[in-house]
Amino acid sequence: MGGDLSGDIAVSSDMRSYFSRLQDDIESCYSIAGEARKKGLDPELEVEIPQALDIAVRVEQLVGPKGIAPKIRETTKKIGNRELVSLEIARQIVNGKTYKFNKIEGALDQAIRTGLAILTEGVLVAPLEGIAEVKLGKNKDGTDYVALYFSGPIRSAGGTGQAMSVLIADVVRRELGIGKYVPTSGEIERYKEEIPLYKRVQHLQYTPSVDEIDKITKGCPICITGEGTEKEEVTGYRDLPRVETNRLRGGACLVIAEGLCLKAPKLLKHVKKLKLKGWDFLDIFVNKNNGGEDKKTDGIPEIAPSIKYIGEVIAGRPVFSHPSRKGGFRLRYGRARTGGLASTAVSPASMKILDDFIAVGTQIKTERPGKGTIGTPCSQIDGPIVLLQNGDLVQVNDVADVEKYDVKKIIDLGEILVPFGEFIENNALLPDSSYVYEWWIQDLQKSLNCLPKEYDIHCIMENDEKTQKKINEDFGREVNLKEPLFLDAFEISTRYNVPLHPYYNLFWHDITPDDLVKLSKRVKEHGEIVDDSLLVLPRYDEIKNILIELGAIHKQTQEKLILNRHSHSIIRCLGLDIEDGRIVETERVKLLENVKEGQDTTSLVSGLAGIEVRKKAPFRIGTRMGRPEKADARKMKPPPHVLFPVGNYGGNQRLFRTAAEKSTIEFEAGRRKCSKCGKTTYRVFCTCGGGIRIPLRGE
């Protein structure tokens, strides 16, 4: 099943060459493994794991049915979304046009397993072992219903796979005209006892309340049941006619708690697209934040802080930032080259400043979009702002600088790069982004009427070059658009009617209008301009604290506070200006005379500056460390030293030497018979030199 993996991928020639080299190396490895297998020292003469060209082939080989791979490719090309593809393929399997089944249970079983295999990309055991069985049951009124029997391995499918398997079953049920599940009062009460009890013996990401369990079990059109996976048994509502075991059904508990409850928003998104009725019972889980629901202001949802990600924090796993609180990671949309699915990126300096608790691959729990992720580095986003022991406030973007600074306090953790697709994937609201360079440059390009027509890398680079050329022509010299001089940045904002460049933006929204008035007065009365670039202020604690809140980089001496990068920005945004080396008031400073409590500080600053100033960090994301041990290699404990089945005779380390010290040992091995001399042994090739040994079965 090998082949050119890069044939249908739209990538650069270098990337295509990279894929080709990978494929050549894979073929070489398979060739070596095949030659080794031919020596007969392994149980099989061929490499058991074939290459799969894509997900479609993997799904067909894993669960079938035969010939489904082309249909998966065709449907994927047409629909795109893998979850909707799984639903459509499940429908095609049971519609009777291509596949015929002797029993309805067989059609149900095949459709659900294939749909789940598409969701899990054909690489997990969940479609095979996570679903133990699919049966038809009878309600009291004589109608049929679908019963899904889940087992422990369904955990590997994750919450989305668990929830979607139930939705797939419902879609298939409707296609086949099967009735919905009507639970008895005893079965409902059984779930209410069983799920909290399961939480005591196994880990659950979320434990629904009794009322939530009641609503789910009453409303779900599919019977979610399963095998007994734990030794513990329920004490009430035992020996129910339609429940085969009194032991805890781990698979069923997982699907209800971590599947239907946690993934309700994503599930409802597909329900609405498919216009399915009967899933309103999941509404209580949409926008649920453990502390209140998201409110709407003028039709725009207000995203409330969520404490869910720190609800079950374990001692020893640090909390990096609290829900939506100042100082936490600033949300920035985008994807780094180091990232992949369900991954985010932070500055390497942020990793280092946090004592390396965040390393490449560290699992991180985030407030938004609410799903676990892993940390990866991106050096092109803002690093942390820290207060040093000597009073200096600095921004750290280089890992090497972390070692030389004596840090007293972390003021701001820097940016966290989150792909917007992660929010779409989890059906979560999109919070406002920080005003960053890629947003600013598009505002400038819109003003210059040279926005990219298509957002591919070549078109973007071409338009960036056009923009740079146009600005250079207008200014008559080279202008650095990434980190311009303040006068250049201000002139660009004035001339082209675009917001202030992010390089000179501050956390104006983190201070009050009263703080703005105090800072303006101090700068006017006591500020000094040195060397046309430095703003020197007396060292007042009140002013110092405001500058820290703003994230205004400065140095501190015994009596002075010295600003460089943000000196002109602060002066201009306070309604002031510089004339003949002195700080003077402008007409705009009158806006501070009638400041009202609760007034938006950023809007006020825009009026004082005479140009638009955007919020630098409108939304911050709370984060904590997840499970760092999951990034470690999976090893047997104790690790085996040999592959030969010496069993417990090798001691707790399975040592071949220890087993050899015993006169005889017993082990299990497949028996084979030589096709030439008839000798029986466990070897693949016979010592007589005759043909391949034939496995003996049924003896």
N, C-alpha and C positions, 0 to 999 in steps of 0.2 A: 504493500500500500504506500510505498514511498513516492517520490516524484519531486518536481520543482515546487517548493512551497512558496516561492516568490512570484509565480506566474501571474496571478490575478491581484497582486497587491500594488497599489499606486504609491510607490516610494521612489526616492532618489536612486540614481545608479549605484552610488556607494552602498546604500542600504540593501539594494537588490543583490549586489555582489556579496555582501555580508551574509544574507540568507543562503546564497548559493554555496558559500564556504561551509556554512553550518550543515547543509544537506550533504555535501561531500564528506565531511567528517563523520556524520551519522552513518552514511553508507560504509565507510571504512570500518567503523566500530562494529557494525552488524556483520561485516565480512569476517572480521577476526573472531567474533563470538560464534559465528557459524562454523568456522574451521575447528574451534575448540570443542564444540558440541559433537562434531563428527568423530571425535576420539572415543566417544562412548563412556566417558567418565561421569556424565550427568544422567539423571533419570530420563531426559528426552534428548533426541538427536538433533532437534531444531530449536531455534530461539522462539520461545512461546509468545513473546510480545511483538506483534507486527506493528509496522508504522501505519499511522492513520493520517490521511491527507488533511482532514479537517474534522470539526465537531460532528458533522453528519455521519461520517464513516465510523467514528468512535461510538456514537449512539447505536447505530445499526449493529455493530459487533458486540456491544455490551448487552442490549436488551431486545434488539430487533424492532419491528418485524423485517424480514428480508425485503430489500428494495426500497426501504424508507429513506435512504440517504439522499437520492436526487430530489425527493419531495421536500425534505428539510432545507436543502439548498435553495430550491425554487421559492419556497415560502419565506425563507429568511431574506432573500433578495427583494421580495415583494413587500414584506411587512417591516423587517428590520429589527424590531423589538423582540428579544429572545423569549420573553415571558408570553407575549401574544403569539409568537411562533409555536410555543409548546401547546397552547390552547387549540390553535388551528390544526396542528398535526394530530392531536388527540381526536379531534372531530373527524378528520379524514380517515383515521384508522377504523372508526366505528360506523361510518356512514354506509358501509356495505358496498361501495363502488369498486374498491380494489381488494380489500381483505375480507375473507369469510371466516367466521368462527362457529364452532359447533354449539357453544354455550355463550350466553350473555356475559357470564362471569369472565370468560376468556377474553372477550372484547374489552370489557372494563379493565381487566388486569393489564392487558397489553397497552392500551391507550394511556393509562395513568403512569405506568412505568416508563414508557417512551417519553411522555411529556416531562416527567421529572428528570430523566436522563438528559434531555435538552437543556433544562435549567441548570443542571450541575455539570454541563459540558462533557458528559461522558467520561468523567475521571473519578467519580466517587462511587462508593459502594451502596449509597442510599437507595437508588432505584432497584437494586437486587435484594438487599437484606433489610433496608429500612422499612420497606413495605412487605410484611410477612404474607399477607393474603388479602384478596378482595372477594367479598361475598355479597349475595343478595339476601336480605332479611325480610321478615313480614311484620308490618304494623298491626295493631289491634283491629283496624278496620279492613284488614285483608290486603292492603296495598303493599307493593314491594318498596324496599329502600336499599341504598348502597352502604355497605359497612366496610370501612378501611381499617385493616389491622396493621397498626404500626409497631415497630420494635425499636430497640435502642439505637441501632445504626442510623436511624433517620436524623439523629443529631448532626451528622456530618453534612447534611443538605443545607443547614443553616435555617434561620427563621423564614426567609423568603421561600426556599424550596418546600419547607414544611407546610406553609400556608397555601402556596400555589398548588400543591398536590391535592388539597381539599377542593380548591376552586376548579381544577382540572376534572376531578371526579364529578363535580356538580354540572359542569358543562357537558360532559359525556352522558351523565344521567339524563339530562334534558334531551340530548340528541336521540337517546334510545327510548325515551318515553317512560322512564322509571320514576316512581313517586319519591317524595321527600321523606326523610327520617322524622318520625314523631316519637320523641322520648317519653318514657314513663316517669312518674314522679320519683320512683326509686332510683332510676338511672341518673336523673339529674342530681339527686342528693349524693349519690355515689361519687360523682365528679367533685362535688363540693368538699367531700372529705378527702378524696384521693389526691388532688393536686397540692393542697397545703402539706399533706403528709409526705408526698414525694419531694417537696422542697426541703424537708428535714433530712432526707437521706442522700439527695443528689443536688447539684447546683442548678438553679434556674435563674436566668437573667431577669425575669419578671414574674412575680406571683400575683395573679389576678385576685381581686376581692371576691367574696361569696356572691355578691350581686352581679359582678361581671361574669363569673362562671355560669350563673343561672341564666343570664341573657344569652350567652354564647351557645350553651347546650340546648336551650329551647329554640333558638333561631337557626342554628346550623342545619342545612338540608342534608348533610352527609353524617352518618354515624361514625364518630371517631372513637375507635376502640383499639385493642391490641393485646399482645401477649403479656403475661406476667413477667416482669424483668427484675423485680426486687424480691428479697425474702420476706419483707414486711407485708402484712395483709391488712385490709380494711377491717374495722371492727363493727361498723354498721352497714346495713344494706348489702349483706352477703348473699351468695347463692342466688343472684338474680337470673331469671330465665334466659335473658339475651346477653349476659356477660359470663364468659366461660371460666373466669378465674377470680379468686378473691385477693390475689396478690396485686401489688401496685403495677399498673400498666404504664411503664416509663415512656414509651413512644407516644401514647395518647396524651399524656400530661405535657410532654414537650411540644407537641403540635398545637395544643390549645394555648399554652402559656407563652411560649417563645415564637410560635407561628402566628396564629390568628390574632392574639392580643398585640404583639409588638409590630407586626407587619400589616395591621389593619389599614393604615393610610394607603399603602401600596396596593393592597388587595382591592380596596374600594375604587382606586383609579381605574383598574381593569374592569371592574364590575360596571362602572359608568360607561366605559367605552363599549362594552358588550351589551349594555342595556339589560342586565340581568336583574330580576326582581327577587326579593327575599333575603338580601344581605344587609338590610338596614340595621341589624343588630350590632354591627361593627362601628356604628357612628360614635358610640361613647368613647372609643379609643382614638378618634381623630383629634389632633391638636391637644391631646392630654399631656400635661406637663408636671403632674404630681403636685402642682401648686396653683393650678388655675388654668383656664383655657386661654388661647390667644384671642384678644379682643380686636374689634374692628373700629377704626377711626376713619370716617368719611370714605368708607368702602375699602380702605387699605388695611389689611390685617396688621395688628401691632404684635410683634413677636415678644412674648413674655419670657423671662429667664427660666431655664429648666434645670432642676436639681437632680434629674434622673441619673445622670452619668456619675454622680458621687453618692448615690443612694446606698450602694453596698461597697464602699471603698474599704480595702483591706489594709491593715497596719503594715507599713513598710513600702507601700506603693504611694509615691508622692502625688499630691494635688498641685498642679502647676498654676492653675488660675480658677477662680470661683465663677459662678454663672454670670455671664455678661458684664463682669465687673471691670472697672478701670485697671489697667496694668496687664490684662490678659492678652492673649494673641489677637492681633487685629486681622479680621477676615479680608482676604484678597483672593479673588477668583483667578484660576489659572491652573496649569499643569506643568510640572517640571519634567525634564527628560528622565530623571531618576525615579519618577512615580509610575504607578500602574493603577489597577482597579483597587478601590477602597484604600487609597493611600493619599497622604498629604505631605507637604514639604514645609520645613522651617529653615531659618538661617543656620548654618553650621555654628555661628557664634552663639545663637540661642541654645543649641545643643550643649555647647561647652559651658556656657554660663550657668546651666542647670545641672552642673556636676556630672555631665555625661549620662544622666538618667535617660535622656532621649538619645538613642543611637539608631543607626540604620537598621530598620526592621523592628524596632520597639513598638509593641502594640500600645495605642493611645485611645482612650475613651474621650469622646468630645461631646460638648453640649449640643452642637448643631453640625451636621444634620441628624445626629443622634445615633450613629452607628460606629462601631469600633473601626479604627484605621491603623495604619502603621506610619512611623516617622521616616522621612527621607530628607536629604539635604538639598537646599537650593541657595546658592551664593548670591543670586541676583535680586533677592528681596531684602527688606529692611531687617537688620538685626536688633538686638535689645538696646534700650536706653537705660543706663545705670548711673547711680550716684556713688562717687568714690569717697573714700575716707577723708580725703583732703577737701571735700566740698565741691569738686568739679562734677559737672553733669556731661556725660559723653555718650555717643552712640557707637556701639561696637559692631562692626561688620566683618571683621577679620578674626579668625580663630586665634591667630598668633597674639593679638592684642589682649585677649582675655587673661593670659598669664601675667602680663606686665601691669595690669590694673589691680588695685586693692579695692575691691568692690564692697561697698557698705550696704547698698540696697538696689534691688532691681525695680526700676520705675515702670518699664514697659517691656514686655517679652519680645516685641517685634511682630512681624507678620507671619501668618500661617496661610499657605497656598492651598486652597481647596478647589478641586474641579467642580464647576457648577453642575456637572452630570451626577455628582454624588447626591446633590439635593433632589434632582429630578428622579434619580433611582429610588430614593426613599420617600418620594412624594412629599417632601418638606418644603416649607415656604422659603423663598430666596431672600435673605436679609440684604440690607443695603451694603454695597461694597465700599471699601476705602477708596478715596480719590487718588488714583495711582497714575504712573506715567503713561501706561498704555491707554488709559481712558482720556487723559489730557491730550495726547498726541492725536487721537481721533477727533476730539473737539476742535483742535487746531486744523486738522485736515478737512473737517466739515466746513470750517470757516473759509479755507482756501479752495474749497470745491475740488478736493482730490482724495476723497475717501476711497479705500480699496473696493473694487467692484466684487471681488471674490476674496474670501478670507483664507487663502492658502499662503504658505510661507513665502513663495516667490512674489506674489502680488503685494503682500504686506511690505516686504523689503523694498520692492520697486517704488511703492508710494512713500515710504519713509525717505528714500533718496530724493524723490521729487520735492517733498516737504522741506528737507534740509537745504536743497538747492534754492528753493523759492525764498526761504528766510534769509539765506546768505546774500541773495541778490537784493532783497529789500533793505537789509542792514548795511550792505556794502562791505561785509567782512564775515569771517567764520564765526558762527554762533553755536555754542554747545547746547543742544536741545535736551540732553539728559540731565546735566547739572549746569544750567546757565548762570551767569552773573545776575544778581537781583535786579539791576537796572534793565538788563535784557529781558528777564522774565516779566517784569512789570510793563515794559514797553510792548511785549508780545500780547499780554492780556488787554492792554488799552487799545492797541492798534487793531487786533483781530477779534476783540470781544470774546475772549475765552477766560475761564477761571484762572486764578493764580496757580503757578506751577507747583506740583506736589513737593518739590525739593525744599520749598520755603513755607510749606504749610505747617501748622501747629495744631495742638489739641484744643482749639478755642472752645469747642463744645463741652470740654471737661471743667471749665471755670464758669462762675456766675457773672452776670452783668455788673454786679457790685465789684467783683475782683477786677473787671475790665476798667471800671472808673478809677479804682485805686492805682492800678498799674499805669494808666494814662497820666494821672497827676504826678506820680513819682518820676516817670520818664521825662515829662515836660519840665518839672522843677529841678530835678537833680541829675538828669542824664547828660553825659558828655560824649562827644564824638571825637575819637582819636584816630589819626591816620586815615580819615575818610571811610573807615570800614568797621571800627570797633565801637560798640556802645558800652560805656562804663557807667555803672550804677552803684550807689552806696549799698553796703551790705546790710539790708534790713531783712529780718526773718520773714516778714509778711510778703515782701517782694520775692524773696528766695523761694518760698513755697509756691507762689503763683507761677514762677518760671519753671519749677519742677513739674507742676501740673500741666503746663503747656508743652513740656518736652523741648524747651528752648535750650539748646546746647550752650554751655557757658563755663568759664573758669572762675574760681573763687580765690581771692587773696585775703589777707588779714582784714581789710576794710572795704574791698571792692568786689563787684560782680562784673565780669567782662564777657560780653557777647560778641561773636564774630559772624558766623554763618547766618544767624537769624536777626542780626541787629537792624538792618534796614526793613526787614519784614515786620518786626514788632513795631517799629516807629510808624510805618505806613498804616498798619492795621489798627493803630490806636488813634487814628485821625490826626496824626502829626506829620511833619515833613522836616527836611534839612535845608537851611539857607545859610550860606557863608559859614559853614561849619557849626551852626547852632541849630538846636531843635526848636521848632516853632509850631504853633497850632494852625490848623486849617479850618475852613468853614464847617467841614464835616464833623469836627469835634463837638459841635453843638448837639449832636445826636445823643451824647452822654448826659445831657442835662435833664432829660425826661425819661430815664431808664425805669422800666416797670419790672416788678418781681415776676419771674417766670418767663421773661422775654427770651427768645432764642438768641443765644450769644453769637452763633456763627452768622446769622442774618445781620446782626448789629455790626459785626466786624466787617462784613461786606460793604455796608453803608459807610463805615469809617474809612475804608481803604479806597473806595471809589471804583473798585472792581469786584467781581464775584469771587468769594472764597468758599470752597467746598469743605465738607467735614473730612478730616483726616482719618478718623476711626469711628464711623457711625455704629459699628457693631463689633463686639469682641466675643470671642468664643472661649468658654470654660473648658479646661482639659485636665486630664489626670493620666497617670500611667496605668496601662492595662495589665496584661500577663506577660512579663518579660521572659519567663521560662519557656513560653511557646516558641520563641525564636531559636531555641537550642535544637541541636540535632536529636532525632529520635533514635534511642539506643535501647537494646534489650538489657535488662538488669537481672543478673550480671550479664555482661556481653559474652556471647559464645565465641570460643577460640577456634572451633572447627564446625564444619557443616555436616560431618558424619554423625549419624544419630546415636551418640553414646548415652543420651538421656541423663538420668541422675547418677549414673555410674561415674561420670566425670566430676562429681562434686558440685558445689554451688557455682563454680566457675566453668563448668562443662569442659574440663581439661581432658584432652585426649591421653595425655601422659598418665593421669590418675586412673582413667578407665583401663589403660593397658596393664596396670599393676595387678588387676584382678584376673583370676584364671579364666573365668567365663562371664559374659554379660548377655543380657537379653535386650533385643531391640526390634522395632517394627520396620519392615522394608517390603517393598513390592516384589513378588516372586515372578521370575521369568523362565521360560523354557526355550532351549536352543532348538532351532528348526532343523539342525543337521544331526547332532548327536543325542538330543533329547535330555541333556543335563539340565537340572533346575538350580538356579542361583539368583542372586539379586542384581548381578551385573547386566549391563546393556549388551556387551559383546561377549561371546563365549570364548573360553580359553582354548578351545579346540581349533579356533580359527574359522569356524563355520559362521553361518549367517547371523542376522540380528535375532536376538531373543524375543519371543512373543510373550507379552504379559499374560499370566494365568488369572482368570477371573472366575469368581463363584466357587473357589475351592476353599 
